Amino acid sequence: MATERTLSIIKPDATKRNLTGKINAKFEEAGLRIVAQKRIRLTKEQSGEFYAVHKERPFYDELCDFMASGPVVVQVLEGESAIAKNREVMGATNPADAAPGTVRAEFAESVGENSVHGSDAADTAAAEIAYFFSGLELVG
């Protein structure tokens, strides 16, 4: 297994409820390290650019509005098989399908307001990390 980095976003529904620490504790308990982190407020345009891969999907505008509705915490997680481990800790996109103990099972309010985002592959992770962080900000 290789050490990897992946992007994690704690979404507006979770930051609004002050869940950043509880969510990060789950990542850290799973063996992931936070090597970069910042709290930001995305514009709808920035959200649209970040989620451009979903532009043709019916939920795109709603997603962009939601992601611009409040602060988010963007962070880079590092560890063995970090991409898969992060996705396991997050749980299924639909909280009703998420395994007990996962972030989405415990904290998500709906499929749309599901508290977290995580990269789905190595190339996606690299692009998503570069969208939010310069190399100087990655301090593993």
C-alpha positions in Angstrom: 0.0 0.0 0.0 1.2 3.5 -0.9 1.0 6.7 1.0 -1.4 9.0 -0.8 -3.0 12.4 -0.4 -6.6 13.2 -1.0 -8.8 16.3 -0.8 -11.5 16.5 1.9 -14.1 19.2 2.1 -16.3 19.7 5.2 -19.4 21.2 3.7 -21.6 24.1 4.8 -24.2 21.9 6.5 -21.5 20.5 8.8 -19.6 23.8 9.4 -22.9 25.5 10.3 -23.4 22.8 13.0 -19.8 23.2 14.3 -18.9 19.6 13.4 -15.4 20.2 12.0 -13.6 18.7 15.0 -15.8 15.7 15.3 -15.4 14.9 11.6 -11.7 15.4 11.7 -11.4 13.1 14.7 -12.9 10.3 12.5 -10.3 10.9 9.8 -7.5 10.9 12.4 -8.8 7.8 14.2 -8.7 6.0 10.8 -5.0 6.8 10.5 -5.2 9.8 8.2 -3.2 13.0 8.9 -4.3 16.5 8.0 -1.4 18.0 6.1 -3.1 21.2 4.9 -6.3 22.9 6.0 -8.2 26.2 5.6 -11.7 27.5 6.2 -13.0 29.4 3.2 -16.2 30.7 1.6 -16.6 29.7 -2.0 -18.6 31.8 -4.5 -21.1 30.1 -6.7 -18.7 30.5 -9.6 -15.9 28.8 -7.7 -18.2 26.0 -6.7 -19.3 25.7 -10.3 -15.7 25.5 -11.5 -14.8 22.9 -8.9 -17.8 20.7 -9.6 -17.6 21.3 -13.4 -17.6 17.5 -14.0 -21.3 17.5 -12.8 -22.3 20.4 -15.0 -24.8 18.3 -17.1 -26.4 16.7 -14.1 -29.7 17.9 -12.8 -28.4 18.6 -9.3 -25.5 20.8 -10.5 -27.0 24.3 -9.8 -28.4 23.2 -6.4 -24.9 21.8 -5.5 -23.2 25.0 -6.5 -25.7 27.1 -4.5 -25.3 24.8 -1.5 -21.5 24.9 -1.6 -21.6 28.7 -1.7 -24.1 29.0 1.1 -21.6 29.0 4.0 -18.1 28.4 5.0 -16.3 25.1 4.1 -13.2 23.5 5.4 -10.9 22.3 2.6 -8.1 20.0 3.7 -5.6 17.5 2.5 -5.5 14.1 4.1 -2.5 11.9 3.9 -1.9 8.2 4.7 -1.8 4.7 3.4 -4.5 4.3 0.7 -5.8 7.7 1.8 -8.3 8.0 -1.0 -10.1 4.7 -0.2 -9.8 5.2 3.5 -11.3 8.7 3.3 -14.2 7.4 1.2 -14.8 4.5 3.7 -14.8 7.0 6.7 -17.2 9.3 4.8 -19.7 6.6 4.0 -22.2 6.3 1.2 -23.4 9.5 -0.5 -26.9 8.8 0.7 -26.8 8.8 4.5 -29.6 6.2 4.6 -27.1 3.8 2.9 -24.1 4.8 4.9 -22.6 2.3 7.3 -23.0 3.0 11.0 -20.2 5.1 12.5 -19.4 6.8 9.2 -19.4 10.6 8.8 -22.5 10.6 6.6 -24.4 8.1 8.8 -23.8 10.3 11.9 -23.9 13.8 10.5 -25.4 14.1 7.0 -28.8 15.8 6.8 -29.7 14.5 3.3 -28.2 13.2 0.0 -27.5 16.8 -1.0 -26.4 18.1 2.4 -24.1 15.1 3.2 -21.5 17.0 5.2 -18.3 15.9 3.3 -16.6 15.6 -0.1 -13.7 13.4 -0.9 -11.7 12.7 -4.0 -12.6 9.5 -5.9 -9.3 8.7 -7.6 -5.6 9.6 -7.6 -5.9 11.9 -10.7 -9.0 13.6 -9.2 -7.2 14.1 -5.9 -4.2 15.7 -7.5 -6.4 18.1 -9.5 -8.7 18.9 -6.5 -5.7 19.5 -4.2 -4.1 21.9 -6.7 -7.4 23.8 -7.0 -7.3 24.8 -3.3 -3.6 24.6 -2.2 -0.2 25.6 -3.4 2.7 23.3 -2.8 3.9 25.6 0.0 0.7 24.9 1.9 1.2 21.1 2.0 3.2 20.6 5.2 3.1 16.8 5.8 
